[in-house]
Amino acid sequence: MEISILIDEEFEGQLDSGWLKGIAEQTLIAEGANSNTEIGLVITGQERIRELNRDYRGIDAPTDVLSFGMAQEKSDSPTFVTPPDGILHLGEVIISYPQAILQAGEHKHPVEEELELLVVHGVLHLLGYDDEKTELKRAMRARETEILRRLTVK
């Protein structure tokens, strides 16, 4: 699996890219992803994620995590042709580190726990999980809980 980690300069040294990569990798493995899968994980600030949220979702406010999938999720949409390199490029997960810190404080748990949740949540979105409707949200939350439980066991 190819997992690219990009941490904005202002947060370098505050996060362990190997740890983040491990969370994303374990999520992909738990979901049965092929070893020829590639994703990107970006850790950024409030302003950048607010811009992305505004430009792509029409919501002019910061958020915690955004996922930009390269694969089509709807069965009635055309599918991408597998690239000649044979690697499935799933897309990118963008996480706001300051938002993770805020939410960790609100939930009274360590920021690492919040980041684990956000990485798992974002990767699951890349894999086609949806949380727009109540029933789908319940299924996604259950899967997140199971994967997070596996992470804490290791």
C-alpha positions in Angstrom: 0.0 0.0 0.0 1.2 3.5 -0.8 0.1 6.0 1.8 1.6 9.5 1.3 1.6 11.8 4.3 1.8 15.6 4.0 1.9 17.7 7.1 1.8 21.4 6.7 5.0 23.1 7.8 3.4 24.8 10.8 2.6 21.4 12.3 5.9 19.6 11.4 7.4 18.0 14.5 4.1 17.8 16.3 2.8 14.7 14.6 4.4 11.3 13.8 3.8 10.6 10.1 4.6 6.9 10.7 1.9 6.7 13.3 -0.6 8.4 10.9 0.4 6.1 8.1 -0.2 3.1 10.3 -3.7 4.1 11.2 -4.6 4.6 7.5 -3.0 1.3 6.6 -4.7 -0.6 9.3 -8.1 0.9 8.2 -7.4 -0.2 4.6 -6.4 -3.7 5.7 -9.5 -4.0 7.9 -11.6 -3.2 4.9 -9.8 -5.7 2.7 -8.2 -3.2 0.4 -5.8 -4.5 -2.2 -2.1 -4.0 -1.6 -1.9 -1.9 -4.8 -4.0 0.8 -3.1 -2.8 4.4 -2.8 -4.1 7.3 -0.7 -2.9 10.6 0.5 -3.3 12.0 4.0 -2.9 15.8 4.5 -2.7 17.5 7.9 -3.5 21.2 7.5 -4.8 24.2 9.4 -8.2 25.9 9.8 -8.0 28.4 7.0 -7.0 25.8 4.3 -9.7 23.3 5.3 -12.2 26.2 5.5 -11.3 27.1 1.9 -11.7 23.5 0.7 -15.0 23.1 2.6 -16.3 26.3 1.0 -15.0 25.5 -2.5 -16.1 21.9 -2.7 -19.1 21.6 -0.3 -20.4 25.2 -0.3 -19.9 25.5 3.5 -17.8 28.5 4.4 -16.6 27.2 7.8 -13.8 25.0 9.1 -14.4 21.3 9.5 -12.5 18.4 10.9 -12.0 16.1 7.9 -12.7 16.1 4.2 -12.3 13.2 1.8 -11.7 13.6 -1.9 -12.2 10.3 -3.6 -10.9 9.4 -7.0 -13.2 6.4 -7.4 -16.8 6.7 -8.4 -19.2 5.7 -5.6 -22.5 5.6 -7.4 -23.4 2.6 -9.5 -25.0 4.8 -12.2 -21.8 6.8 -12.7 -19.0 5.8 -15.0 -16.1 4.1 -13.4 -12.5 5.1 -13.9 -10.3 2.9 -16.0 -7.6 1.1 -13.9 -4.3 3.0 -14.5 -1.5 1.3 -16.3 0.5 1.1 -13.1 -2.1 -1.2 -11.6 -2.4 1.0 -8.5 -5.9 2.0 -7.3 -5.7 5.7 -6.5 -8.4 6.1 -3.9 -8.0 9.8 -3.2 -7.0 12.1 -0.3 -8.1 12.7 3.3 -7.6 16.2 4.6 -7.6 16.8 8.4 -7.5 20.0 10.3 -5.1 19.6 13.1 -6.4 22.6 15.1 -9.9 21.3 14.7 -8.8 17.9 16.0 -7.3 19.7 19.1 -10.6 21.6 19.7 -12.7 18.5 19.4 -10.4 16.4 21.6 -10.9 19.1 24.3 -14.7 19.1 23.8 -14.8 15.3 24.1 -12.2 15.2 26.9 -9.9 12.7 25.3 -6.3 13.0 23.9 -5.8 14.6 20.5 -4.3 11.3 19.3 -7.6 9.6 19.9 -9.4 12.3 17.9 -6.9 12.0 15.1 -7.3 8.2 15.0 -11.0 8.7 14.6 -10.6 11.4 11.8 -8.2 9.3 9.8 -10.4 6.2 10.0 -13.5 8.2 9.2 -11.8 9.9 6.2 -10.4 6.6 4.8 -13.8 4.9 5.1 -15.3 7.7 3.0 -12.7 7.0 0.4 -13.8 3.4 0.4 -17.4 4.4 -0.2 -18.9 4.7 3.2 -21.5 7.5 3.5 -22.9 9.3 6.6 -25.5 11.6 5.0 -28.5 9.5 6.0 -29.2 8.1 9.5 -29.0 4.4 8.5 -25.8 4.9 6.6 -24.3 7.0 9.4 -25.1 4.2 11.9 -23.3 1.6 9.7 -20.3 3.9 9.3 -20.0 4.6 13.0 -20.2 0.9 13.8 -17.4 0.2 11.4 -15.3 3.1 12.8 -15.8 1.7 16.3 -14.7 -1.8 15.2 -11.6 -0.5 13.5 -10.7 1.8 16.4 -11.0 -1.1 18.8 -8.6 -3.1 16.6 -6.1 -0.2 16.7 -6.2 0.0 20.5 -5.6 -3.7 20.8 -2.3 -3.5 18.9 
